[in-house]
């Protein structure tokens, strides 16, 4: 008998399914199209990554996985819809630092619980944010930008209120006393064009969505927001190393992970974790991560759950210091 990819994945996960008491439905999973919800508009870092993941899972599971963009309310709209979806394994969610790190601290009336309403599957990738201006900007360094921002109002774009892009800007503003006004968009796919056209002065964008424009020269990278330099932008300093006292210890990193609604069969979660492991190990995904400036992660569902708990705690401290709240 010829085995297809789905049969082989099922065989690999059989032991885990029995251990979890998996149902017959879980052992046959998947048998129809799977939807992967992205809480941002098309074109941004989360969307680009989700489409790469969907393609990879489609091949490994031998079933179609399609991306649905459901932007709005700083990613909380799509996240809430994913939390309320039927927990049958056919609706998945591309979680990220905004939905499961920042938003719970920023939004007073959040319509989902980042821990109770989701089943973590696997942490996929982490990336730095990068402080960028367009090619026509007069500022050649973060120091020059900061000096100007202390005497005149600047605008900084983001992929939405509560995103790591937004909070990176707020952290910069709060730390340095820069005069900066936040201009939120519905994802990097809308925010980056505004930066390119000069509608906003600066952005602390995710490296994947900014990298093509940095490489083309349309955007100028001033600094990265992680404690260490990015191997993809070795000549670009970190904010921490600029020698600006207020920016010592500045750190903001974005991450992405595959999730399902809470209540999803643990055997299905195990199957998806195995399948996602194959995707991350593939040459095509390694090439994707490398060209996008990403660090491939991985691990078990429990590892991812623990990571989320840590992110919720650390970002709450940042949000409290910056004083950012949304009704």
ABEGO torsion letter per residue (X at the ends): XBBBAAAAAAAAAAAAAAAAGBBAAAAAOBABBBBBBBABBBGBAAAAAAAAAAAAAAAAAGBBBBBBBBBEGGGAAAAAAAAABBBAGABBBBBBAAAAAAAAAABABBABBAAAABBBABBABBBBBBBBBBAABABABAAAAAAAAAABBBBBBBAEBGBAAAAAAAAAAAAAGBBBBBBBBBEAAAAAAAAAAGABABBBBBAAAAAAAAAAGABBBABBABABBBAABAABBBAAAAGBAAABGBBBBBBBBBBBBBGBBAAAAAAAAAAAAAAAABAAAAAAAAAAGBBBBEEBAAAAAAAAAAAAAAAAAAAAAAGBBBX
